[in-house]
C-alpha cells in the first residue's frame, strides 16, 4: 500500500508541476506498468509468469486537448503501441526507417476506429525453464517444458479452468502458431 501511495504522490506532483507551468492542458500523460505481480494466485509469486495477473497492466491516459476522459476500453493492446500512439497525438511520425511492432491507438481513444484483433506472444527463460504464451481473441495458451494449458480469458479471467482437453483443436492451433513465431527468432535460447 505504501508503494501505491508513493506512486500516487509522484503522479500528483507531476500534474501539479504541469499545471503550474501552464502545460497541463496540452500534455499527454500516460500511466502504466511493464508487468504485474503474482501475490499467491495459482500458488505463485513475483512476475515471471504469463497468467493475466502478471501480463495485464493498467493503461491510463490523459490528454484534455485530444480526447474526452472517463472512457474505458476493454481492448487488448501492447505497450509497444504507446510510441506510435503518442507520436500520432503529438502529430509527429516515427523515423522513416523505423519498423514498429506497435500500432497507433489514437483512433481507438477518440472512438473513431477499432483496433484490429491481433495475436500476442510471450516468452521467458528463467532458471533453466522456458515458459511461453500466446493470446488470440478470447483464448490464451500457456506452455512450459512440461505441460500446456488453455484458458478462455473472457469467461474465466482468473484462469482457473483449464480447457485444454475440452478444446484440443484450439490448443493445437495456438501451439502451432506459437512455435512458428519462435522459429522467426532463431537466436532465442532456453536458458537464463
C-alpha positions in Angstrom: 0.0 0.0 0.0 2.9 2.4 0.7 4.2 1.8 -2.8 0.8 2.8 -4.3 0.6 5.9 -2.1 4.1 6.9 -3.1 3.3 6.5 -6.8 0.1 8.5 -6.3 2.1 11.3 -4.7 4.6 11.3 -7.6 1.9 11.5 -10.2 0.2 14.3 -8.2 3.5 16.2 -8.2 3.9 15.8 -11.9 0.4 17.1 -12.6 1.0 20.0 -10.2 4.1 21.0 -12.0 2.4 20.8 -15.4 -0.4 22.9 -14.0 1.9 25.5 -12.5 3.8 25.8 -15.8 0.7 26.1 -17.9 1.4 22.8 -19.8 -1.2 20.5 -18.3 -3.9 21.0 -20.9 -1.6 20.3 -23.8 0.3 17.3 -22.3 -0.3 13.6 -22.9 0.1 11.8 -19.5 0.4 8.0 -19.6 0.4 5.9 -16.5 1.1 2.2 -16.9 3.4 -0.6 -15.8 5.6 -3.1 -17.5 4.2 -6.1 -15.6 2.0 -7.1 -12.8 3.0 -9.4 -9.9 1.7 -12.7 -8.6 0.7 -12.4 -5.0 -0.1 -16.1 -4.4 -2.5 -16.5 -7.2 -2.1 -20.0 -8.7 0.4 -20.6 -5.8 2.9 -18.3 -7.5 4.8 -15.2 -6.5 6.6 -12.4 -8.4 6.5 -11.6 -12.0 8.0 -14.3 -14.2 4.7 -15.9 -15.3 2.2 -15.4 -18.1 -1.1 -15.5 -16.1 -3.2 -12.4 -16.5 -2.1 -11.2 -13.1 1.4 -10.7 -14.5 0.7 -9.5 -18.1 -2.4 -7.4 -17.7 -1.4 -3.9 -16.6 -3.3 -0.7 -16.3 -3.1 1.9 -19.0 -4.4 5.3 -18.1 -4.1 8.2 -20.5 -5.0 11.9 -20.1 -4.9 14.4 -22.9 -7.6 17.1 -22.5 -7.0 18.7 -25.8 -7.2 15.4 -27.6 -10.0 13.3 -26.1 -12.7 13.1 -23.5 -11.9 11.5 -20.2 -13.8 8.8 -18.4 -13.6 6.2 -21.2 -12.9 2.5 -20.7 -11.8 0.3 -23.5 -11.6 -3.5 -22.9 -9.4 -4.0 -26.0 -6.2 -6.0 -25.7 -3.2 -3.9 -26.7 0.5 -3.9 -26.2 2.8 -1.4 -24.5 4.6 -1.4 -27.9 1.6 0.6 -29.1 2.4 3.6 -26.9 5.2 5.1 -29.1 3.2 5.2 -32.3 0.1 6.4 -30.4 1.9 9.3 -28.6 3.7 10.2 -31.8 0.4 10.4 -33.6 -1.1 12.5 -30.8 1.9 14.8 -31.0 1.5 15.0 -34.8 4.9 13.6 -35.4 5.7 10.4 -37.2 8.2 7.7 -36.4 11.6 7.9 -38.1 11.3 6.8 -41.8 13.4 3.8 -41.3 11.6 2.6 -38.2 9.9 -0.7 -38.3 7.5 -0.7 -35.4 5.7 -3.6 -33.9 3.1 -1.4 -32.2 0.2 0.4 -33.8 -1.3 3.8 -33.4 -4.3 3.6 -31.0 -5.4 7.3 -31.3 -8.4 6.2 -33.3 -9.5 3.8 -30.6 -9.0 6.5 -27.9 -11.2 9.1 -29.7 -13.8 6.5 -30.7 -13.2 6.8 -34.4 -12.0 3.3 -35.0 -11.5 -0.1 -33.5 -8.2 -2.0 -33.1 -7.9 -5.0 -35.4 -7.7 -8.3 -33.5 -4.1 -9.3 -33.0 -2.2 -12.2 -31.7 0.1 -11.6 -28.7 3.1 -13.7 -27.9 5.3 -14.0 -24.7 8.4 -16.0 -23.9 10.8 -16.1 -21.0 13.6 -18.4 -20.0 14.3 -18.3 -16.3 16.3 -20.6 -14.1 16.6 -23.3 -16.7 12.8 -23.3 -17.5 11.3 -21.8 -20.6 7.7 -20.5 -20.5 5.7 -19.4 -23.5 2.2 -18.0 -24.1 0.0 -16.9 -26.9 -3.3 -14.9 -26.8 -5.7 -14.7 -29.7 -9.1 -13.3 -29.0 -10.6 -15.0 -26.0 -8.1 -17.9 -25.9 -4.8 -18.0 -24.2 -2.4 -21.0 -24.4 0.4 -21.3 -21.8 3.2 -23.8 -22.4 6.3 -24.6 -20.5 8.7 -27.5 -20.7 6.2 -29.9 -19.1 2.6 -29.0 -19.9 0.2 -26.9 -21.9 -2.8 -25.0 -20.6 -5.7 -23.4 -22.4 -7.9 -20.7 -20.9 -10.9 -18.7 -22.1 -9.9 -15.4 -20.5 -13.3 -13.8 -21.3 -15.4 -16.3 -19.3 -12.5 -17.2 -16.9 -10.4 -14.1 -16.3 -8.8 -15.7 -13.2 -7.6 -18.6 -15.4 -8.8 -21.3 -13.1 -10.5 -23.6 -15.6 -8.0 -25.3 -18.0 -9.9 -26.0 -21.2 -7.0 -27.9 -22.9 -8.9 -31.2 -23.0 -12.2 -29.7 -24.0 -10.7 -27.8 -26.9 -7.7 -29.7 -28.2 -8.1 -28.3 -31.7 -7.7 -24.7 -30.3 -4.8 -25.7 -28.1 -3.1 -27.3 -31.1 -3.7 -24.3 -33.4 -2.3 -21.9 -30.8 0.7 -24.1 -30.0 1.5 -24.3 -33.8 1.3 -20.5 -34.1 3.5 -20.1 -31.0 6.2 -22.5 -32.3 6.0 -20.7 -35.7 6.6 -17.4 -34.0 9.6 -18.8 -32.1 11.1 -20.0 -35.4 11.2 -16.4 -36.6 13.8 -15.7 -33.9 16.5 -18.4 -34.3 18.7 -16.8 -31.6 16.3 -17.5 -28.8 17.7 -19.8 -26.2 16.0 -21.8 -23.4 18.4 -20.5 -20.8 18.7 -17.6 -18.3 
